[in-house]
Amino acid sequence: SVHATGAWSAGGNMITARRVMAGFGEQTSAVAAGGLTTTSVANTEEYNGSGWSAGGNLGTARRQLAGAGTQTSGLVFAGNIPPYSNATEEYNGSAWTGGGNITNARGDLAGCGTQTAALGFGGSTYPGPVSNSTEEYDGSAWTAGGNYGTATYLLAGAGTQTSALAIGGIATPGTGTTGATEAYDGTSWTTTSSLATARRQLSGAGSNNTAGLAFGGLDTAVTS
């Protein structure tokens, strides 16, 4: 199930305002990479619990990508340059290097896990098909996992490769948002408790598929 309690306080502002970026790490040791300003960007920023500083740029500027891992051992994958990308890049705390390509190029997917045990799922090549693909990364190559129950994009992810949550998003372009949540056990997905408010373009965090957090997003109707 997904739980959200407590209060938020302001942290330090990012150096470059942007959206649809990848993020990973912890509250006092986080990374934001890529995203969109007026074009796709390669900027990486690191957070230390109070402020942001510049990290090494991505090899390829892109947006609508996913991320996983820690500040000194992370990765980003897929996204939209444009065109849609299947590239994976790995971060060591200062620089990015190429990793194994994800099988299905797409954007607006979700990710979680670590650099050597990551999970990527959902996404789309809008206005093309929505994906129910799940892929698992071992630090060098991606392999197919159990398909996500409902093809979805603009969703959130949380947890680990063997205990993950997929939260919210849009199942079909033009049909509005969903509050559906599914849990992954390393092999297959099962339906679990839905969000109180259906939404898309949200974020997620958590240590496993029974301790998750969902926040932000849009709950307005989708017309296109």
Helices and strands as residue ranges (DSSP letters): E 22-26, E 29-33, E 44-47, E 52-54, E 66-70, E 73-77, E 88-91, E 96-98, E 110-114, E 117-121, E 134-137, E 142-144, E 156-160, E 163-169, E 178-184, E 189-192, E 203-208, E 211-215
